[in-house]
Amino acid sequence: MDLHTIKTPSLVLDVWRVRRNAAAMSGRIKGLGASLRPHVKTHKCVEVARIQTEGHAGGITVSTLAEARAFAAHGFRDITYAVPVEPGKFGEAIELSNLCERFALITDDSSIPPLLDEAARRAGLTLDLFLKVDCGYHRCGVEPDRPEAVEIPRRIDAAKNLRFAGILTHAGHSYHARSRAELLALARHERDLMAEFAARLRSDGVEVPTVSVGSTPTATHYEHLEGVDEARPGNYIFFDAFQATLGSCGFEDCALTVLAAVVHRDRARRKVVLDAGAIALSKDRGPVELDSSCGYGRVLGLGGEELGLRVGALSQEHGEVLVEDESLLDALTVGARVRVLANHSCLSAAQHTHYHVLEDSRVVDRWEIQRGW
Ligand SMILES: Cc1ncc(COP(=O)(O)O)c(C=O)c1O
């Protein structure tokens, strides 16, 4: 099988780039003296996680309980579920902690420790619970200068059936950085804020076993990780048009594309329509703050070469591409195939059931995606 014969739209994964990205981040985080706990939400794929954790302790981060179940069933037994836990998920979290050597949860709410402690006591086990810290993203987490930042760890410490796992943050605001200098400043801030907060908790008598940080834009920029124990980047394994525009990687590092076919050509309007729409690509607007013409993805030739075209408009199963160049418009007949480098690989991957694994120009395998919640 090759890119001329597999069905469209579908995901094409350049496995050499995946291996190269994995090795680069592994070496980088190890070299900085921390452990790597990759976030598998980017790919939700057991084979990719095995590549990512080669030579590491094997710990992973997940964003859904479905990922946790699937990865635990495939031998990953040290998992952090990095979305704040709420009581509706306690039962499943307890089941998962029975399947794992360590299954850690996170919270930023002072009502959770006593409730989770009671659920763990009834189940007869002890659960690991992190404090989620807000280092500037303001999605969730507690800012270190808030009273809850000390109160929650104390409550966890005091609970008989909970273990305080440490402090964890995600610098998601790094996606809005305007320059590499700004990215570097955000990476330093994420690291230093967490290291200083851990030192303060320790001087208050709270043991902090793990200081956990991580996003791809910051993980590609730290120059040291003193005071930090682990990093949890996720997107770096595939990268995407957003990360390349932001400066986390080069376009030649992007490993995931969506194979698409031309289903309509309109010479008068100088456009073609692809069978890859919002579902196949995602509607993530990507690096629009840095490149107002980024559209929803870059259109590449089958060999991965840049064609200078963007997916400009999307509906559910249609992606519109304006084609000014006459010879390109001639070539893009109905049935012609292209690859789209979408803005956000995590969101594109989550819409599909599997990857076609590409080695050179041959499709050599099919890897499943563990979807759902
Ligand atoms: C809590 C948490 N940790 C780590 C990550 C990984 O970030 P990235 O995909 O930028 O590497 C995410 C991504 O959303 C996250 O939410």
The ligand as a MOL file (V3000), in Angstrom:
LIG
                    3D

  0  0  0     0  0            999 V3000
M  V30 BEGIN CTAB
M  V30 COUNTS 16 16 0 0 0
M  V30 BEGIN ATOM
M  V30 1 C -1.8910 19.2960 31.8750 0
M  V30 2 C -1.1420 19.2000 30.5990 0
M  V30 3 N 0.1350 18.7870 30.6310 0
M  V30 4 C 0.8770 18.6820 29.4940 0
M  V30 5 C 0.3370 19.0090 28.2690 0
M  V30 6 C 1.1920 18.8660 27.0420 0
M  V30 7 O 1.3130 20.0610 26.3560 0
M  V30 8 P 1.8560 20.1100 24.8430 0
M  V30 9 O 0.9010 19.3460 24.0290 0
M  V30 10 O 1.9520 21.5490 24.5200 0
M  V30 11 O 3.1870 19.4500 24.8480 0
M  V30 12 C -0.9930 19.4520 28.2000 0
M  V30 13 C -1.6070 19.8180 26.9290 0
M  V30 14 O -2.6990 20.3040 26.8240 0
M  V30 15 C -1.7520 19.5450 29.3940 0
M  V30 16 O -3.0360 19.9550 29.3810 0
M  V30 END ATOM
M  V30 BEGIN BOND
M  V30 1 1 1 2
M  V30 2 1 2 3
M  V30 3 2 2 15
M  V30 4 2 3 4
M  V30 5 1 4 5
M  V30 6 1 5 6
M  V30 7 2 5 12
M  V30 8 1 6 7
M  V30 9 1 7 8
M  V30 10 2 8 9
M  V30 11 1 8 10
M  V30 12 1 8 11
M  V30 13 1 12 13
M  V30 14 1 12 15
M  V30 15 2 13 14
M  V30 16 1 15 16
M  V30 END BOND
M  V30 END CTAB
M  END
